[in-house]
Amino acid sequence: MDVSSIKSAYKRYARHYDRFLGPIFNPGRKLAVQIANPEPEQRILEVGVGTGLSLPYYRQDAQVVGIDISTDMLDIARQRADDEGLQQVEDLLEMDAEDLRFDDNTFDCVVAMYVASVVPNPDRLIAEMRRVCRPGGDILIINHFASRNPVLRGLERGLRPLSKLLGFRPDMDLDVLPDTADFPQLEVRPTNLGGYWKLVHYRNGDPDSATAAAPVDASAEPAQAAAR
Ligand SMILES: C[S@@+](CC[C@H](N)C(=O)[O-])C[C@H]1O[C@@H](n2cnc3c(N)ncnc32)[C@H](O)[C@@H]1O
């Protein structure tokens, strides 16, 4: 994957994106926002905000900044924010998720939905999400990870050579995401189509604050044990 193939893929997708990837990805979007935005007046960064399908789910008193590398996807997000009068949307900016133009510790929470297998360097994405998130803030990633089912895994591997055309890597392993003592995965929760996609929940900074994380009432999605 490289930035120019990502931009061309999402230029092609933009007009049809909501129709094809709106409903199927919506349970994950709702779950992520529910975890990301439980409190009043949180400042939240959504990386790879796309056409802004998640924006209406944030609380109206939130301050949400969305960034994306695709002008075509962002144009639709801006139109949505205007049409729906989404006062929680502070800004929608064209920016590379791997090189965020924000100061350290700017946001209470940073979210990336269906983006980790699209960006060229997921490790740069995560490093930037951590940098701009305040210590103790939540970091949430939703993505599809390589299947355990051998048939599906074979299919995903078969599609790998088409990654540039598709605009994502179909067989990215969950192991690509960090799970370390200082940045542990608090939870991996299944979402969308019986768990084909998963939400990975981190808390930034001090591991002590991670163990003190409050459980979330995920009524939008049946809470299940970590699906690793
Ligand atoms: C599958 S779409 C997901 C969009 C949205 N999060 C959603 O829930 O529908 C992936 C998005 O990531 C964006 N993207 C890919 N690489 C990026 C990068 N390096 N920086 C910022 N955005 C990027 C794409 O332009 C696209 O809008």
The ligand as an SDF file (V2000), in Angstrom:
LIG
                    3D

 27 29  0  0  0  0  0  0  0  0999 V2000
  -12.3050    1.6910    4.8840 C   0  0  0  0  0  0  0  0  0  0  0  0
  -12.2970    3.4380    4.9810 S   0  0  0  0  0  0  0  0  0  0  0  0
  -12.9900    3.6970    6.6190 C   0  0  0  0  0  0  0  0  0  0  0  0
  -13.6880    5.0330    6.7390 C   0  0  0  0  0  0  0  0  0  0  0  0
  -14.4480    5.2590    8.0420 C   0  0  0  0  0  0  0  0  0  0  0  0
  -13.5750    5.1540    9.1800 N   0  0  0  0  0  0  0  0  0  0  0  0
  -15.6320    4.3390    8.1840 C   0  0  0  0  0  0  0  0  0  0  0  0
  -15.9430    3.9390    9.3070 O   0  0  0  0  0  0  0  0  0  0  0  0
  -16.3100    4.0790    7.1970 O   0  0  0  0  0  0  0  0  0  0  0  0
  -10.5890    3.8220    5.2330 C   0  0  0  0  0  0  0  0  0  0  0  0
  -10.3100    5.3040    5.2760 C   0  0  0  0  0  0  0  0  0  0  0  0
   -8.9630    5.5110    5.6950 O   0  0  0  0  0  0  0  0  0  0  0  0
   -8.4420    6.5890    4.9460 C   0  0  0  0  0  0  0  0  0  0  0  0
   -6.9740    6.5220    4.9600 N   0  0  0  0  0  0  0  0  0  0  0  0
   -6.1990    5.5940    4.4030 C   0  0  0  0  0  0  0  0  0  0  0  0
   -4.8970    5.8570    4.6180 N   0  0  0  0  0  0  0  0  0  0  0  0
   -4.8530    7.0040    5.3320 C   0  0  0  0  0  0  0  0  0  0  0  0
   -3.7930    7.7900    5.8660 C   0  0  0  0  0  0  0  0  0  0  0  0
   -2.5080    7.4530    5.7110 N   0  0  0  0  0  0  0  0  0  0  0  0
   -4.1210    8.9000    6.5440 N   0  0  0  0  0  0  0  0  0  0  0  0
   -5.4130    9.2490    6.7290 C   0  0  0  0  0  0  0  0  0  0  0  0
   -6.4580    8.5470    6.2440 N   0  0  0  0  0  0  0  0  0  0  0  0
   -6.1850    7.4270    5.5550 C   0  0  0  0  0  0  0  0  0  0  0  0
   -9.0470    6.3740    3.5670 C   0  0  0  0  0  0  0  0  0  0  0  0
   -8.9580    7.5320    2.7660 O   0  0  0  0  0  0  0  0  0  0  0  0
  -10.4680    5.9810    3.9200 C   0  0  0  0  0  0  0  0  0  0  0  0
  -11.3100    7.0880    4.0330 O   0  0  0  0  0  0  0  0  0  0  0  0
  1  2  1  0
  2  3  1  0
  2 10  1  0
  3  4  1  0
  4  5  1  0
  5  6  1  0
  5  7  1  0
  7  8  2  0
  7  9  1  0
 10 11  1  0
 11 12  1  0
 11 26  1  0
 12 13  1  0
 13 14  1  0
 13 24  1  0
 14 15  1  0
 14 23  1  0
 15 16  2  0
 16 17  1  0
 17 18  1  0
 17 23  2  0
 18 19  1  0
 18 20  2  0
 20 21  1  0
 21 22  2  0
 22 23  1  0
 24 25  1  0
 24 26  1  0
 26 27  1  0
M  CHG  2   2   1   9  -1
M  END
$$$$
